[in-house]
Amino acid sequence: MKSRKIHHWTSEDSTELYGIRKWGAGYFDLRDDGEITVGVEFGEGTACQVSLLDIARGATERGLSMPLLVRIENLLEAQIARINNSFARAISSCGYNNVFRGVFPIKVNQQAQVIEEVARAGGPFAHGLEAGSKAELIVALSALENTDALIICNGYKDEEFINLGLQAQRLGMRIFFVVETPSEVDTIIRCAEREQVRPSIGVRVKLASRVGGHWNATSGDRSIFGLGSNDLIAMVDQLRSHNMLDCLQLLHYHLGSQVPNIRDIRTGVLEACRYYADLVEEGAPMGYLDLGGGLAVDYDGSKTNCAHSKNYSLDEYCIDVVEAIMDTLDSEGVSHPVIITESGRASVAYSSVLLFDILDTTRYEAVELGEGRVSEQAHPMLRYLEALVNSVTTDNLQESYNDALYYRDEIRALYLHGQVGLRERAQAENYFLRAAQKIRSLLDEADEVPVDLQTLPELVSDIYYANVSVFQSLPDIWAIDQVFPLAPIHRHDEAPTRTGIIADITCDCDGKIDRFIGRHGEQKTLPLHPLKEGEDYILGAFLVGAYQETLGDLHNLFGDTNVVSVRIHADGSFDYSHEIHGDSIADVLSYVEYRPQDLLERFRRRAEAAVKSGRISPQQRKQILHTYTASMDGYTYFER
């Protein structure tokens, strides 16, 4: 990061540095006082901005400490409205002769409050749900009230799954059973004949089209789900032989949940429409085309076709989908189907922000050891290293770094063989850090940065220790190198004079964040502020509403974080509409098959034995057991 004069720094500088308006999608911004805000529109030009720091402070006062997952209900509502309204505009402008029906995949975020809000916000649009398991189907059947909303049943389906959906059809609910494997056809036919219900059947096809990005395993010939052309024909013949071809009404495909390139989306639609038209030719009535997921989230704000971004807008996506369907089906004389998308990631990603505080830092810079200059009796290597610090210039950066490394490593070897003491080694490390920091400070002034020094800024960056578990709350960072927007939620009216990586609270070398969104692409360090004594420093991980809440595990037995749902009002006030206290230690122990009462009883016996042996008094036993049980009930994360 190039140096700036601190007294000239403003929130606008931070807006550019962290790219907030690029990835914020109009929802997140910065105030002049340096606090990140979430913005909500209420129609007729009415809008308001609320500080995330105010939300965090209010939650803390209510006993919900960091780390804290904040769900902004308004943003989930706004995204569902954006998707439906954008498709409505595309359908109207293109003269498309049918409607759009959105469907939210429950697997993207299975939390009850999220699904309830999706159902509520999606009600006016007949926005439905996708269920990939019996448990998810049970949720969907109880959540949806609009009878025009669709329930799309994907995944492997046993008889119990199918029977439940058939019974729901009797209630007037719109259920589609999407055939994923050839064997499911027999099961659907058998259950439908036994229950005497005409099922609404869909079929998932394997497209040859491939897409880029992380989540592309569901595209191409080797997709693990869906039917190929030969299996598709066999299915058509089987349904016809049972007089059930009229039940085949929906074609489904899925290229991936984050498709960054609009050309891949259009190619997939065109190929799917060929299958759709041919099924109509075979005699199936059809009527519904389910494009699956794919509508991407621009996590890094670059508006490109890289894995963490997208090179299209929402309106462009909708127009391209509608035009691609019309281009293919109009030429075949096939009626326009109901358009279905399963845009889960784009629906919920913006609505959740993970807030966490910084507990401590390790600064990779020299410290004051008290000895002053190196003594004349010190080892020559140490004296050479001391002299080198004062000789660094922009003309000898590479040479100086090479020499500093050599002298430091030589002193380490001497220490290993007992030829220098601990204090001399500490002095050597100190002078090496001084040299490295000086070299780093001169890199911006150099005409050309040597290749060996391009990684120096990250090697001497600070470590900020965060009160969070990457594995529990941000698993995609660890598992697939996903990049989420990360920034302090306050102090943006100050220049961030440090750079660092984030280490989580787990005792695992993979428990870190060292890939961030930068001005010119991905970077290895994040600009940060020095900690202030007695003042919290709070960071936010943004756009984490999709999958992260669902995929987290219990690494180091860190459980679910505290959660608060917030609803913002037009006057700028906000309500804490829901709050959930995170897992206690007893909770997470029970998840991994411990019985907290058994643990307490064993510990009680140990304490009682200590009383009998005279090691502690009965009063001390009482305090020890109180501490043990209080810890059982405590938060799994760091508590101040």
Number of C-alpha atoms within 10 A of each C-alpha: 16 7 10 12 7 12 9 10 15 18 22 15 16 21 18 13 18 22 22 23 15 18 25 20 14 13 19 21 24 22 18 11 13 21 21 27 21 21 19 23 18 13 8 6 6 10 14 16 22 21 20 20 19 14 17 23 12 14 22 13 9 11 10 21 24 26 28 26 28 25 27 22 21 22 23 24 19 19 18 24 18 15 21 19 16 19 25 16 14 21 21 13 11 12 12 18 12 14 16 24 20 27 28 30 28 24 17 22 22 17 12 12 15 19 20 17 16 25 24 18 20 24 17 12 19 22 26 28 30 26 23 19 18 19 10 17 24 14 18 24 17 9 18 24 15 18 13 16 23 23 24 29 28 22 18 16 22 14 13 11 19 25 18 14 25 25 14 14 17 11 10 10 20 20 25 25 26 28 28 23 21 16 12 19 19 13 14 24 19 14 19 17 12 10 13 10 15 16 25 22 23 25 25 24 27 25 25 17 17 18 25 18 18 17 16 18 18 20 24 16 17 12 19 13 21 26 23 17 13 8 14 21 14 13 23 18 15 16 19 17 10 10 10 19 20 16 18 27 23 27 25 24 24 25 27 23 23 26 28 28 23 22 16 17 23 18 17 23 24 21 16 25 20 14 16 27 20 13 20 16 12 14 13 21 15 23 18 22 24 25 22 23 23 27 28 28 27 28 25 27 23 20 19 15 19 17 21 24 23 25 19 18 15 17 16 15 22 21 19 18 23 23 18 19 23 23 12 19 18 12 9 13 10 17 16 18 23 17 20 24 22 25 23 29 24 26 28 29 23 26 27 25 22 24 26 24 21 21 17 14 17 11 16 17 17 17 14 8 10 6 9 8 9 18 10 8 7 11 15 13 18 24 18 15 27 22 14 19 21 11 11 19 17 17 11 13 22 18 11 21 21 13 16 26 14 15 22 22 17 15 25 20 14 16 15 12 10 10 11 17 13 11 11 17 20 16 24 26 23 21 24 27 20 22 28 26 19 16 23 21 16 15 20 14 12 14 9 9 15 12 9 10 17 12 12 16 20 17 15 17 21 23 20 24 19 27 23 29 30 27 25 22 26 24 21 19 20 15 11 10 13 16 22 23 22 22 24 23 21 23 19 26 21 19 22 21 13 16 21 25 23 21 25 23 20 21 11 13 8 15 20 23 24 19 19 22 25 21 15 9 10 13 13 18 24 26 21 22 18 15 15 8 6 6 7 12 20 21 21 24 20 23 24 24 26 21 21 21 21 16 16 19 18 16 15 15 19 26 24 26 28 22 22 22 21 20 16 23 17 14 10 13 11 14 13 17 13 12 18 14 15 22 20 19 21 20 21 20 19 11 12 10 8 13 13 16 11 10 14 15 11 11 15 17 11 12 21 18 14 15 16 11 10 10 12 15 14 14 9 13 19 14 11 16 15 12 11 16 16 11 14 19 13 17 22 22 24 15 10 6
